[in-house]
Amino acid sequence: MRQPSLSQRAILGVLAFIVVLLAACSPSVATQEAPEPGADGAPTRTLRPSFTPAPPEAESPRDPTTPPSPGGEAAAPTEQGAETSLAEGPTDRPDVPPIKPLRMESPEYGMQAFLWWRPEVASRDLQVIRDAGFGWVKVGFGWRDIEGAAKGAFDWSRTDLIVDLFNEVGLDAVVRIDHQPQWAGGGFPVNGPPDDYQDLADFVYAVADRYKGRIRAYEVWNEPNLAREWGGRLPDPGEYAELLRLSYAAIKRADPNAMVISAGLSPTGTWNDESRPDDWYLESMYIAMGGSSDGYFDVLGAHGAGYLSPPERDPAVVAANPDLGGHRAFAFRRVEDLRAIMVQYGDADKQIALLEFGWTSDPRPESPYNWHAVSEETKAEYLVNAYQYAKENWSPWIGLMSLIYIADPDWTPEHEQYWWAITEPGYPEFIPRPAYTALKNMPK
């Protein structure tokens, strides 16, 4: 092989020196730093759906000696390492949706989905909701999953991703806040209110402050008229009203434009140690609130399973027929009874959000839901008719109507939720049930 000349070797040596110099001045791809954060502390690189990014590191816990104080006049301290508040306003951030009014169209359309553990599934399901022409997603933010280690020790890794995803897809979100951490007491591991209600207020303040302008609505707790959702204790509407009052003030202080929705009540007429009737519970709440919901909620939350009846069936007919349940609570139109209580207490101008409703197709003979199971085709028909009935008869007081569910991919036929869903579990293939297809084709 011919050897290079002296002059050629000199030129090669100079080129090699230049390469080494450039390498020293420029980090390699493998060692490049993450993109600089924007004003909100999030990377400026736009998050794209359909992949599973590594979760960011959890933030340093706040000094437990200086917790936030939503009830005070001074601004709450920002925990070390947290994103800055969106105090500059949504218009300063291109990823923040425009501010929307507290009053909704009548109705607005939503579906509940399970976005927590698998980002690629969350991305797919949010697009599934949007592609059906629905504008809302309902998602749970488990308190124990965010502030579980200790008071002030927040892990925002999953919620940051979830909020990024539904903002990017263009959906409004109602976030359900419940499931207290162990350190807060409340009958843990049962879902129950904390021993100190201010702990929940501090938590919802932190959430609303971090996601100001990016989460449209918050539901404070879930079905507090059931003992299993109230720490295993006898449901107490006065206690819930106080929890709601503190949470409302905290959310509004962090994000005045956020919508606060009271917990959806379980539609039941049962009076025992495990439950209280939803209509009695709501009227007792109004009494505890001094006859006015101002300062407690912007929108009343309700649940409305149809059981064995089509959505238009009169609750009086259901109450008169034991085969249909024998109580007004077993009718989709049970929500009209709650509306009458709102009107009685001067809340005719406020809307109701139907936060859970649907029909089950559960065929298991041993299931407590089997007695009111319908076929998948009937489920599709009833869900479409429910939206149509509400649009024709409940406008303008009905707001969001969020059905159950886009299926969690891990559900099997042994899960009772599996039979309420409008899609088949699974990923990556998306398999709609008849209800999803009918709802997608439904005029909105």
N, C-alpha and C positions, 0 to 999 in steps of 0.2 A: 504494500500500500504506500502511495506517495506521501511523504511527510510535508507539512506546510512549511513555507519559507519563513525566514525570520520576520519579514514585514507582515506576513499574514498572521503569525503568532502574536505579534504586537497588537494588531487590530482586534484579534479575538480576545486578548487580555483586556483591552479597554472595554469591549462590549460586555464581558463578564463582570467587570467592575460596576458598570452602569446598572446591570440587572440586580446585583447585590444591593447597590445603593437604593434602587427603587423598592426592593423587597423590604428593606429596613424602614422605609418611610411609609409604606402602605400595608396595613394588616391583611392577611390572607382571608379568603372567603370563610374558611373554617373558624377564624378567630374574630370575625367582625362583630361589633356590638349590635345590640338590638336597636331598632329605630328610636330616635328621640321621642319622648312622650309629648303629646299635645298639651293644651291648656288644662284638660281634664285628667291628665296623668296616664291616659291610655295611649298605646302605640299609634302613630299616625298612619301606619300601614292599615289599609282597610281589611277587615276580617271577611273572608269569603266562605260561603257555605260548602258543604259536602266534604269536609275533612275533619280530622280530630287533632287540633293543635294541642301542644303541651300546655297544661294549666299554668298560669303565672304563680309565682310564689305568694303565699299568704302574707298579708301585711303584718307588721309588728303590732302587737296588742297595745291598746291605749293604756296609759297608766291608770290602774284601777282606783287610784285616789282622786282622779279628776274625771268622773263620768260625765256624759252630756246631761244637760238639765233642760229638757224641752219646755218646761213650764216657766222658766225664768225670762228676763228681759235681755240679758246679754247673749251674744252669739255663743253657740256651743263650741267647745274646743274641738279642733280637728285632730284625730288620732295620728300618732307618728307614722309616717309612711303612707298615709291615705291620699287618695286623689283630692284635689281641691274641689270645693263646692262649686256648683254652677251658678254662683251668685251673679255672674256677669249676664246671665239670661240665656235662654235657648237660642236666640238669634245669633249669638256669637259662636255657635258650634254647628257645622253643617250636618252632623249626625243626629241632632236633636230635632224631633218632629215639631211642627208648629203647635202652639198652644190651642187646645180645643176646649169648647165650653163644657160646663158641668151638665148641661141639659143635652140629652142624646136624641138622635132621630128615633122614630117610633114605628117599628122596633129597629134595633141594630143586632147584628148576627155574629155569634161567637161559638167556639168549640173549645173544650178542655183538652189539653195535651200534656204529656209527661216529658219535660225537656231537661231533666236534671242531670242525668249521669252520662249520657252518650250524645255528644254534640252533633255527630253525623246524623243521628236519628232526629234530634231536635230540628236540625236544618231541614231535613226532608219533610217532617210533619208540619212545620210552619208554612212551607210552600204548598203542602196539600191543603191546608186551611185557606190560604190566600187563593189558590186555584179554584176552590169551590165558590168563590165570591163572598167569603165571610171576612169580616174586618177585625175581629177580636180573637185573642187567645186568652184562655184562663190557665194560670200556672200557679202551683204552690211554691212558696218560699218557706221551707222549714227553718224556723228560728234556730233549732238545735244544729242544723247543718251549716249555719253561717256564724253563729256566736256560741258554739258549743263548748269550747275549751274553758272559757272564763268570761266574765263580764268585761266587755271592751275588747276582747280578742276576736277580731272579725276575719273571716276567710271569704273574700269576695270573688274567688277565682271562678266559681261556676256561675254566680249571678251576673258577673260582668259579661261572660260569654253569652248567656241567655238573653240579656237585655240587648247586646250587640246584634244578636241574630234576629229578634223580632223587630227591632228598629230597622234593620237592613231590609227585611222582607216587607216592611210597611204595615205591620199589624199593630193595633192598639192592644194593650194588655191589662187585664185585671189580675193582680197578684194577691193570692190568699196568704195571710200571715197567721201562722199558728204553730203548734208542736214546739213547746218550750224546751230549752236545754235542761240538763240535770241540775245544774247549779241554781236554776231559778225555782226549783221545787214544783209545786202544782200537781203533785201526784205522778211525777215522772216514773216510768216511761209512758203512762197514759197521757193522751193529749189533754192538757188542762191549763188554766190561767196561772201565771206565776204567783208565788207567795206575796211578792211586792209588785203591784200593778205598774209602778213607775219603771220597773225593769223592761216591761214590754213597750212602754212609751219611749224609753230611751232607744230601744232597738228600732222601732218603726221610724223614729226621727233619723237615725243613722241611715236606714235604707232610703227614705224619701230625700234626704239631703244628698246622698251619693248619686241618685238617679233622678234628680230634679229635672222635670221636663221630658223625661224619657219613659216613665211609667205613668199611664193615664189614670189608673184607678187601683185602690187598695181595698180588699175585703178583710175586715178585722175579725178574725177567728172564724169558726165553722160550727154550725149546728149546736149552739150552746144550750139548746133546750133538751139535749141528750146528756146523760151522765157520762157516757163514754167519751164525750168531747169536752167535759167539764171536770177533768181530773178524777173521775169516778165518784164525784159528789153529786148531791141533789142539785139539779139545775136551779139557778137563782137569777131571775131577770134584773134585779136591782144591782147585783154584783157585776153582771155583764154590762149594764148601762154605765157603770163607773169605769170599767175597763175601756169601753168604747169612747167615753168622754176624754180620758187622758190620751188615748191613741189619736183621736181626732185632732186635738190641740197640737200634738207633737208633729203629725204629718203636715198640718196646715202651716205650722211655723217653718218647717223645712221646705215645703213646696205648696204655696197657697193655691196653685192651679190644679193640684191633684184632687181626684174624686175619691171621697171616702164612702164606702158602702158597708152597711151593717152586715153582720154574719147572716148567711142564708140559714133559715130555720128549717128543721126537718118537718115535713108535713105529716103530722100525727095528731090524733085525738086522744092518745093514751095518757092517763094520769097515774103514775106509779113512781117508785123510787128511781126508775131508770129514765123517765122522760116526762115532759110536760107538753100539753097541746100547744101547737105553734100560735094559734090565735090568742089563747090566754096569755102566753108568754109575751107576745107583742104588745097587747094592751097593758100588761104589767110593766113592760119597759117604758111605755108612755107615761104611766103613773110615776115611775121612778125618775123619769126625766122632767118631771114637773109639768107634764102635758105638752111639751114642745121638744121637737128633735133638733132644734137649732143648737149647734155646738156639739152634736153627737154624730150625725151622718148627713151626707148630701143626697144619697140614694138608699132606699130600703132594699136589702138583700132578701131573696126568697128562693126556695126550692120547689119544684113542681113535677114530681113523677106522675105519669098518667095511670100507672097500674094497669087494670084490665079494660079501661074505658077509652074510647076515642076522645080527642081533646075537646070537642065541642059539647060533650055530655054534661048536663046540668048536675052539679054536686048534690042537689036534693034527690035526684034519681039514684045516684050512687048510695047516698045515705039510707035510702029506703030498701035497698036490695043487698042482703048479706052476701050473695054470691059475687057482688062487685066490691065488697069490702065493708059495706054497712056504715060508712062514715064519710062526711064531706071531704076529709083529708085525702081520700083515695081517688080524687078527681084532679085532673090537670087544672081545672078552673078554681081549685081551692085558693089560688092566689087572689081571686076576687074578694074573698073574705078578709084577707089581710089588707087589701086596698080599702075596703069599707072602714076598717079601723083607722087607717091613715087619714081618711077624709073626716072621720069623727073627731080627730084631734087636730084638725086644721092643716093637714099636710097634703091637701089636694094638688098643690102645685109641684110637689116632689114626685119623682119617678120611682119605679120599681125595677130592679135588675134581677132577672130570673137566672140565677147563677148555676143551677143544675136542673136539668129536666131530661126526661127520656123514657123509653120503654125497654124492658128486658125480653130476651128470647130464651131464657134459662130453661133447658129441658130436664134438668136433673130432678128426679122425684124427691130426693131428700133435701133439696134446696128450699129455704124459706121464701124464695122469690118465684118458685115454680108456679104457684097458684095464679099468678097474673102474667105468665109468659105469653108472648105473642110471636108470630112468625117474623122472620127477617123482612118479608115483604110488607107485613102489617106495620112493623116498626117504621119502615120507610114512609108509608102512607101517613101514619099518625104524626111523625115529626114534621113533614111538609104541611099537614093540615094545622098543626099547632102554630107555626109561624103565620100561616094565612089567617087563622082565627084571631090571633093577637093583633095582627095588622088591621083587621076589619073591626074589631070590637074593643080593643084595649088602648088604642091610640087616643090621646097623646101620652098617657101615663106609663106605658110600658117602655122601657129603655132597652138595655142589653138583654138578649136571650141567648145564654150559653149552654149548649147541649152537652151531653156526655155520651161517648168519649171518642177521641182518636186513640186507638189501642196502644198500650205499652207493649213493645215487642216481646217482653218477657212473660206476658200473661199466657196462661194455658186454660183449657176448659174447666180446670178446678178453681179458677178465680171467678168470683161472682161478677167482677167488673167486665170480664171477657164478654159476657152475654149482653151487657148494655152498650157495647161499643158499636160504632158504625163502620169500622174497618177491621180487617184481620190483623192480628199481631204479626210481626216479622220485619226484617230488614236484610238486604236493601230493597227487595221486591215490595211494591206497594199493591195491596189487594183490597179494593173497596168492597164493602157489603152494599146491598141494594139501597140502604138509607143514604150512604154518602153520595152515590150517583144521583139519587132523586133530589137530594138537597143541592147538589151542584147545578142541576138543571132547573131548580125552582126559581121563579121570578123573585128578585129581591126588591 
